Amino acid sequence: MNFPENLRYTKDHEWVRVEGNIGTIGVTDHAQSELGDVVYLDIPNGDAILSNHDIFGTIEAVKTVSDLYAPVSGKIIEVNAALNDAPDTVNRDCYGDGWLVKIELSNPAELDSLLDAAAYRASIGQ
């Protein structure tokens, strides 16, 4: 499995990539593998204000439906609309085209509580 070193991870299997004050959020390679074929994503439109660990949507796969948790606080500024027509992109490219939302960070210090790639790998027994 792939766990890029430049990302931060949650124990709930989300990742965040930070560029300036914008965080791009998705689900990890481990999560998409455990879920199986992703068939639908329910993510509200932009402008929602999230607190750390708020549920910001759901991901539905053939096996199950799971909540999506915000790894950090902020305002959703963009939702990956391409996933509406191709939700399986999450399975094919979870760290690239399969990103879920972009948020404007309201408390960048929360990033310090997230896992680096090595700690995430250890948390899932990799």
Beta strands, then each sheet from edge to edge (+ up, - down):
strand 1: 8-9
strand 2: 14-19
strand 3: 22-27
strand 4: 38-42
strand 5: 49-50
strand 6: 55-61
strand 7: 65-69
strand 8: 74-79
strand 9: 101-105
sheet 1: 1+ 2- 3+ 9- 8+ 5-
sheet 2: 4+ 6- 7+
end
